[in-house]
């Protein structure tokens, strides 16, 4: 099983022969032509930085299935009805599970309370009315992709009982995403072995976040955390217990 970081919160997972992409907001230097064919695409919510607007292009290439919150999937069925088959857009809400081959995908809560500034910024870049809420996190094959979230006891409680070896958590600390302290707290409370930081890179080269992976690394060392911090460069692949480069860049 492998995890490849594709920038922002876009991650490619390979698990049990299935290629799963979560929030595939794909930009340079990622070369879409060199990515493996995705079987399943999971969207956490409808903001532009999850890649929802790329769905028709991805479907044309991959003939994949799209999964997301019910409100978002209903919007996609209206928006993309001429480009994507309705049966390939599948709704899943918190606490529900779906099977894709041998992989069980479970939707878990996320907490993404944007303030007025955040909503304004998203509106400027969104170019769509895709629903921003609710927000899903996802658990499958021991991976946890938190989507866009801050720390919340409800989020921690919902995920705590799941078997998680690797948690992909936002650390940017702005626009309703967790700070390094919140991400580390969540990883520790849910018993994750390792933490892959995401949601920290600038959006459109204009919207900057507060924290970087280096802040998370320093914090974990200061607190003697048992969670292994695994920052990845764009295109870098994490295997269980090892890291290796993946040639997905232009």
Helices and strands as residue ranges (DSSP letters): E 2-5, E 11-15, E 18-22, G 32-34, E 40-42, G 48-50, G 52-54, H 55-62, E 65-68, H 70-79, G 86-88, E 89-91, E 97-100, E 103-109, H 116-126, E 136-140, E 143-145, H 153-160, E 166-170, H 180-190, E 194-198, H 213-222, E 228-229, E 236-239, E 242-245
